[in-house]
């Protein structure tokens, strides 16, 4: 149940990475995955047990961000076309 927070943050991060310039996407994704992974460890209270949980939460955020970015790119509606317009000839 405690792993839902890093997954949710990762999916949100992946959605936001879709609007970041492609040359900066990897750098921003890695840095924010680490930051959000540490935050997830602290918020869920796992840091009081051991900081080693960061090594679980940070990659979990990163993998969820990759899944969110991939899903966002494949599920994005096609812009510039309308269902009511007639096709050009």
C-alpha positions in Angstrom: 0.0 0.0 0.0 2.9 2.3 0.7 4.2 1.9 -2.8 1.2 3.6 -4.4 2.6 7.0 -3.6 5.8 6.6 -5.6 3.8 5.0 -8.5 1.3 7.9 -8.5 4.1 10.5 -8.4 5.9 8.7 -11.2 2.8 8.6 -13.4 2.3 12.3 -12.9 5.9 13.0 -13.6 5.7 11.0 -16.8 2.7 13.0 -17.9 4.6 16.2 -17.2 7.7 15.0 -19.0 5.7 15.0 -22.2 5.8 18.8 -22.3 9.5 19.0 -21.5 11.9 19.6 -24.4 13.3 16.2 -25.6 16.9 17.2 -25.0 16.2 17.9 -21.3 13.7 15.1 -20.8 16.2 12.5 -19.5 18.0 14.9 -17.1 14.8 16.3 -15.7 13.3 12.8 -15.4 16.3 11.4 -13.5 16.6 14.4 -11.1 12.9 14.5 -10.4 12.7 10.8 -10.0 15.4 11.0 -7.3 13.8 13.9 -5.6 10.3 12.4 -5.6 11.7 9.0 -4.5 13.3 10.6 -1.5 10.1 12.5 -0.8 8.1 9.3 -1.0 10.4 7.6 1.4 10.0 10.4 3.9 6.2 10.9 3.5 5.4 7.2 3.9 7.5 7.0 7.0 10.0 4.4 5.6 12.9 6.8 6.3 12.4 6.2 10.0 13.2 2.5 9.5 16.0 2.8 6.9 17.1 5.2 4.2 17.7 2.1 2.1 14.1 2.4 1.0 15.2 5.3 -1.2 16.8 2.6 -3.4 13.4 1.1 -3.9 11.2 4.2 -4.2 13.4 6.2 -6.6 13.6 3.5 -9.3 9.9 2.9 -8.7 9.1 6.5 -9.5 11.4 6.4 -12.5 9.7 3.3 -14.0 6.3 4.7 -13.4 7.4 7.9 -15.0 8.5 6.0 -18.1 5.2 4.2 -18.2 3.3 7.5 -17.8 5.4 9.1 -20.6 4.8 6.2 -22.9 1.1 6.0 -22.2 0.7 9.8 -22.6 2.5 9.7 -26.0 0.3 6.8 -27.3 -3.0 8.0 -25.8 -2.6 11.6 -26.8 -5.5 12.8 -29.1 -4.4 13.7 -32.6 -4.5 17.5 -32.9 -5.2 19.4 -36.0 -8.1 17.1 -37.2 -11.7 17.1 -36.3 -14.3 14.4 -36.7 -16.8 16.9 -38.1 -14.5 18.2 -40.9 -14.6 16.6 -44.3 -11.3 15.1 -45.5 -9.2 17.1 -48.0 -9.2 15.9 -51.6 
